Amino acid sequence: MAAGERRLTPEEEAILLAMLGPDFPGSAELRAQVPSVLVTGGCACGCDTIDLRVAGDPAAAPVPDGDPLSADIRGTSDGVLLFVRGGYLSCLEVYTPDDAPARLPGPDRLNVRPPGKPS
């Protein structure tokens, strides 16, 4: 682990696994990456968005870059995006239309949409 990197918190890992719960092409490879994920940084605004790096040599997922997995947070206008770059988990972003920094919800509050599903 490089300086400044850390392991996922249990809450962050639960959100990743919830986002990757639905089956879609590449979901098995992405789920297999989760135990190797390290957090490399976060957003300067103070929200719970985190940058990810997959350590080791797990298989890359056949998921196109630029088509994030998305989820609405039930009861809010907030959401969560999971980005993949080069077949590897790269960013977990939480967003809100409010000015306050966005917080990660509990995984049970997510309405996950697999890639290719309309919002």
N, C-alpha and C positions, 0 to 999 in steps of 0.2 A: 504494500500500500504506500503510495507516494505521500509526501507531506501535504497536508491540507485535505486529504481524502479521508472519508469515514465510511463505515458500514451503514446500511439502511436502518432506521429505527423500526421497531415492530409495526408502527402505524403506517410508515411509508411502504413497507413490504406488503402489508395487507391491502393497501390501495393498488399497488402494482398488480398483485394477484387478482384482485377484483376486476381491474381493467382488462386483464388477460383471461378472464373466466370464460367468455364465449369462445366457441371453436370457430376458427377462420384459418385460411391458408397462412401458415407461419406461426400460429398461436402456440403450438407445442414447443417450437424452438425458442420463442420469446419467454415462455414460462420456465424453460430449462435454464435461461440466463439469470433469472432473478437471484438465486443464491450467490452468484458471482458479481452482483452489481455493487458498485461503490459510488458514493456521492462525491462529486468533485467540486461543487460550488452551489450557489443559489442566486436568487434575484436580489439586486441591490435595493429594491423598493421595500423589502421586509416581508414579502409574501412567502408562502410555503413552496414555491417553485424550486425544483432542484435539478441540477445537471447530473447526468449519470455516465458512468463508464463501466463496461463489462470487462472484468478481469479474467485472466486465464484464456482458454481457447474453446469456448462453447461454439456450437454451430451457429452460423448466421441464419437469420430467418428470411424467407422469400417474401418480404414485405417492402413495398416501394417507399422511398424517402418522400417526405412531403405530404403524406396521407395519414395524419395522426389518428389514433384511436381516441374516441371522445366519450364523455359522460356528462350528463346533467346531474346537478346536485339537487335531489328532491326538496321541494319546498322553498327553493331560491331561484334566482336567475344566474347563479354561479355555475361553473363547470370545471372539468378536468380534461386535459389533453395529455396523451402519451405519445411522444415522438420516437421514431426509429430512424437511425442513420446507418446506411451500409449493412442493414440486417441486424443491428444491435440497438438495444434500448439506449436512448440518449438524453431524454429530458422528460420530466414529469411536471407539467405546468398546471397550476390552479389559477383561475381567473374569476373576476367579478366586475360588473359594470360600475360598482361603487368606487369611491376614492380610497376606501380602507384596504389595507393589504389582505389578500385572499388567503384563506386557511384551508388546509386539507380536511375534508369531512371524514366521518366514519365510512368504511366501505359499504355498509348497509344502506347508506343514503344515495348511492350512485345508481343512475339509470344508464348503463353502458350500451354504447352503439358500436358494434364491430365495424371494421373498415368496409366502406361501400354501402353502408346502411344510411339512409337519409335521416336528418335530425328531426 
